[in-house]
Amino acid sequence: MKTGDLENHKNEVLEKGFTVINTVFSEKEIESIIHTIENMDTSKDTFRKSGDLFAIRQFLKEAPESTEFIFIDHIKKIIKDIFGEKYFIVKSIYFDKPEKSNWYVAYHQDLTISVDKKIDVPDFGPWTTKQNQFAVQPPLDVLENIYTLRIHLDDTDEENGALKVVPTSHAKGIYRPETIDWTIEKEEICKVEKGGIMIMKPLLLHGSNRTTNGKKRRVIHIEFSDRELPEELQWSERMHLS
């Protein structure tokens, strides 16, 4: 991909809050990632299984062998050119929305970060704790500087849970979904091809509908930041790209 094309995608993320880049991963690379996932031990606490959702928290820690298939040169260039030189991984989740999922996700912003412990830090809160994993809402400037990379392992459209978003909502601070004025705002469906990626800002209002076409929607969600937290607090999944 040409540098000019990535510049256009970078501008789109900054202006609209998201961009889609298709044909990033080859069929073989996607199949290698899927093979790694299918051979994991799913009995750990970081795995969540139900009829509507299968999720793996701290995915890159749980599946370190997947990193060689995910962080190919093409992805590293996209991260460097769109995010910046100083960005590192701070969170990773794998989502599998099964073929018959009735799982509906209402509009929301991603307002928390994953950290290593719960301590009293000015301007950090509220806190949540799930299975010894700590999440906290940080100051707004930390959230504003995060980028989320979503790698699609299946073709995804409005019939199998593609994200629906409110363009430019990421630039409006904390935006409560119940206050959305649909006479002003518009909704956009983010279709992504298998092997494509979506890049978004976590403050972008987003949600997804139930699956209606009997097709899977598997996504690897990875968040990146260039910010250091107060020294007594650490990102729980911090990982630098080699």
N, C-alpha and C positions, 0 to 999 in steps of 0.2 A: 504494500500500500504506500502510495506517495505521501511525502511529508505534508504537501498541500492539502491532501484529503484528510489527514489526521488533524490538521489545523482547523478545517471546517467542522469536524466532529467535536473538537475541543470547544469551539465557539458555540456549537449547538448545546453542549452540556451546560455551559455557563449561562446561556440565554434562556433555554427552555427547561433545563434541569435534567435532561436525558438525551441519549443518542443511541442508535442501533447500527451495528456494523456486522454485516453478514459475511459468510465464507471466510471466517478467521481460522477455524480448525478443519482439518481434513476428516473424511469419514473414518479413516484408520485411527487418527488421534482420538476422536470421540469414542470409538469402540474400545480403545485402550483404557480410557478413563472409566467407561461403564464396566469393563471387565474387572478393574480394580475395586470398584464399589460393590459389585456382586460377590466378591470373594472376601468381604470384610466380616469380622465377628460382630454381629449386631446385638449382642447381649449386654453391652455396657450402658451406663447411665446416660451417656451423651447421645444415645439413640432414642428416638421417639417414634413409636409405631401405633397407628390406628387405621381404621378402614379408609379414612379420608386423607391421611398424610403419613409419610415416612420421612423423618428428618434426622440428620446427623449434625449435632453441634460440634464445634471445634474440628471441623472436617479435615483440615490439612494436618492437624496433629494426629487424628485418628487414622488417616490414610496418607502417610508421608510419601509412599511410593507413587502417589498420583501427581506429585509436584513436577516430575520430569515430563509428564504428558500435558500438564496445564500450562506451565511457564515456559512455553516454546519461545523462540526468538521473536516471533511476530507479536505475541502478547507483551513481551518485555518492552518492545518498541512502542506499542500503544500506550502502556503505562507511563513510560518515560516522557513521551511526547504530549500526552493529554494531561496527566496528573502532575508530572514534574519529577526532577531528579531525586528528591528527598523523601519520596513516599515509600512507606513500608506497610506490610499486612498487619491488620489489627483484629480481624474477625473472619471466620469462615463457617458457612453452613451449607449442607446439601439438602435440597427439598425434592421430594418425589410426590407429585400430586397424581394418585393412581387413576386408572381409566374410568372408574365409576365414582370418582370423588364428588361429594356434595359440599365440599369445603369452600366456603365463601369468605373472602376477606374484605371487610369494609375499608373505606378510605382511611388512611392514617399516614403519619410521618414516622420515620425510624428515629426515635428520640433518645435511645440509650446506647452506651458503649459497654463492652465487656472488659472488666478489670480483675486484678488478682486478689483483691481483698475488699472488705467493707470498713472504711474508716471515715471519720468526720473531716471533710475537706470543704472549705468555704466555696459556695456556688456550685457544689456538686450534690444533686439529689432531685427527685426521690430515688430510692434504691429498691432493687428487687433481687431476690436470691432464688435460684432454681438448681437443685442438685449440686450444691456447693459452687455454683457459677454465679458470679456477682455482676450485676448490671446497674448502671447509674446514668442519670441524665446529666451531662456535663454542661458547662457554659455554652452559649449559642455559637461562639466563634469556633469551638472545637467541632461541633456538628457541621457548620458551614464549610469546613475544609476537608471533610471526608468525601471520598469517592467510593461508589459501590460498583463492582464488576460482576455481572451476571452471565455465566456461561451456559448456553442452552444445549442440552443433550438430545432434544427432540424439537421438531417443528412445533411452534407455539402460536396460536391465534386466539381470537375471542371465544372459540368453542372449547378450548382446553386450558383455560386459566391464564391467558396472557395478561400481563399487567395492564391495568387501565390507570391513566395518570391525568393530573391537572397541570398542563404546561405552565411554567414560570412560577408555580406555587412555592418552589424552593427558595425564592428570593423574598418571601414575605414573613420570615421569622417563624415563630410557633403559630401554626395555622390550624385551629380546631376544625375538624371535619364537619361538625354540626353547623358551622358558620359559613360554609361554602355558599356563595351566591351564584346560582347557575344561570342567572341572567347576564352575568359578567364572565364567569369561567366557562371553559369547555373541557370535554373529556376526550382523551385520545387513547386508542388501543395500540399497544406496542407489540406488533407481530415480529417474531424473531425466528429465523430458520435454524434448523439443526446445524450446530457448528458455528453459529453466530453468537454475538455478545450484545448485551445492553449495558451501557454505562449510565449511572444515574446519581443524583445527589440525594442523600437520605432524607432531606427536608422536603423533597418532592412528595406531594400527596399522591398516594398510590393504593391500589387494591386489586382484587381479582374476583372473577365470577366462578360459579360452579362449572364443572366439566360437563359438556353435553354431547361430545362427539366420540366418546369411548377411547380417547387417545391419552397416553401418558404426557405429563409435563415434568421433566426432570431438569433441575437447575442447580448450578453451584454458585453460591452467593459469597463474594469475597469483598471485604471492606479495607480501605487503605487510608492512612493519615500521614501527615508530616509533622504532627504536633507532639511535643513532649508533655506528659501529664505532670502534676505536682510531684516532687521527687519521692514522696512516700507511697505513691500510687503508680501501678504499672499496668500497661495493656496486657490482658491475660493471654493473648495469642500472638504477641509481637513476633514477626518473622521478616527478615530482610531478603529481598531477592538477590540471588548471587549474580 
